[in-house]
Amino acid sequence: MRLQRDGVRFQSPHFVVYASRLDHEPERSRLGITVSRRIGNSVVRSRVKRRVREIFRKELRAHLPVGTSLVVIARGGAGALESATINDELMVAARNLKGRIAGRGD
């Protein structure tokens, strides 16, 4: 995956987040979410994905440079988190990644 190879990485207790600037679509931001079966059954996995998408739509996108591609990978324990905790972890990741993306000049 290009983001894992070329992008910047941030790891929180329950998520690994990769980010990079999009070359071919500089005006659009994108989100990819990976939640493996280790996190829980399909109901739990879908709940985590819905929560991450909603947080991206409401808050994260505004904190990242326009044209950022973001991949969120859920780690163990993510299925048991409340929305507020997921929001807090992803906002810390966004603040960290924003500075690192800008510093790279991608």
C-alpha positions as CSV (number, residue, x, y, z in Angstrom):
1,M,0.0,0.0,0.0
2,R,1.4,3.4,-1.0
3,L,0.4,5.1,2.2
4,Q,2.2,2.6,4.4
5,R,5.3,2.9,2.2
6,D,5.4,6.7,1.6
7,G,3.1,8.3,4.1
8,V,3.5,9.3,7.7
9,R,2.4,7.0,10.5
10,F,0.9,7.6,14.0
11,Q,0.1,4.9,16.5
12,S,-2.3,5.3,19.4
13,P,-3.4,2.6,21.9
14,H,-6.3,1.4,19.6
15,F,-5.5,2.7,16.1
16,V,-2.7,3.0,13.6
17,V,-3.2,5.9,11.2
18,Y,-1.3,6.5,8.0
19,A,-1.6,9.8,6.1
20,S,-0.3,11.4,2.9
21,R,-1.2,14.1,0.4
22,L,-3.0,13.0,-2.8
23,D,-1.2,13.9,-5.9
24,H,-3.9,13.2,-8.4
25,E,-6.8,14.7,-6.5
26,P,-5.5,17.6,-4.5
27,E,-9.0,19.0,-3.7
28,R,-10.4,15.8,-2.1
29,S,-9.7,14.1,1.1
30,R,-10.1,10.3,1.4
31,L,-10.6,7.8,4.2
32,G,-9.9,4.1,4.4
33,I,-10.8,2.0,7.4
34,T,-9.5,-1.5,8.2
35,V,-11.1,-3.5,11.0
36,S,-10.0,-7.2,11.2
37,R,-11.9,-10.1,12.7
38,R,-9.7,-10.0,15.8
39,I,-11.7,-6.8,16.8
40,G,-15.0,-8.7,17.1
41,N,-17.9,-10.0,15.2
42,S,-19.4,-8.2,12.2
43,V,-21.7,-6.0,14.4
44,V,-18.7,-4.8,16.4
45,R,-16.5,-4.2,13.3
46,S,-19.3,-2.3,11.5
47,R,-19.9,-0.1,14.6
48,V,-16.2,0.8,14.8
49,K,-16.2,1.7,11.0
50,R,-19.4,3.8,11.3
51,R,-17.9,5.7,14.3
52,V,-14.6,6.4,12.6
53,R,-16.4,7.6,9.4
54,E,-18.6,9.9,11.4
55,I,-15.7,11.4,13.3
56,F,-13.8,11.9,10.0
57,R,-16.9,13.6,8.5
58,K,-17.6,15.8,11.4
59,E,-14.2,16.7,12.8
60,L,-11.0,15.1,11.4
61,R,-11.4,16.3,7.8
62,A,-11.4,19.9,9.0
63,H,-8.1,19.4,10.9
64,L,-6.1,17.9,8.0
65,P,-4.8,19.6,4.9
66,V,-7.1,19.5,1.9
67,G,-6.2,16.5,-0.3
68,T,-5.1,14.2,2.5
69,S,-5.5,10.5,2.2
70,L,-6.0,8.8,5.6
71,V,-6.1,5.1,6.5
72,V,-7.2,4.1,9.9
73,I,-6.4,0.5,11.1
74,A,-8.2,-0.6,14.3
75,R,-6.2,-2.5,16.8
76,G,-7.2,-4.8,19.7
77,G,-9.7,-3.3,22.1
78,A,-11.1,-0.8,19.6
79,G,-14.4,-2.6,19.5
80,A,-15.1,-1.8,23.2
81,L,-14.4,1.9,22.9
82,E,-17.1,4.6,23.2
83,S,-17.4,7.2,20.4
84,A,-15.8,9.9,22.6
85,T,-12.7,7.8,23.2
86,I,-12.3,7.0,19.5
87,N,-12.8,10.7,18.8
88,D,-10.0,11.7,21.3
89,E,-7.5,9.2,19.9
90,L,-8.2,10.1,16.3
91,M,-8.0,13.9,17.0
92,V,-4.6,13.4,18.7
93,A,-3.5,11.5,15.6
94,A,-4.8,14.2,13.3
95,R,-2.9,17.0,15.2
96,N,0.3,14.9,15.1
97,L,0.0,14.0,11.4
98,K,-1.0,17.5,10.2
99,G,2.3,18.9,11.3
100,R,4.3,16.0,9.9
101,I,2.5,16.1,6.5
102,A,3.1,19.9,6.2
103,G,6.7,19.4,7.2
104,R,7.3,16.8,4.4
105,G,6.0,19.1,1.7
106,D,4.2,16.2,0.0
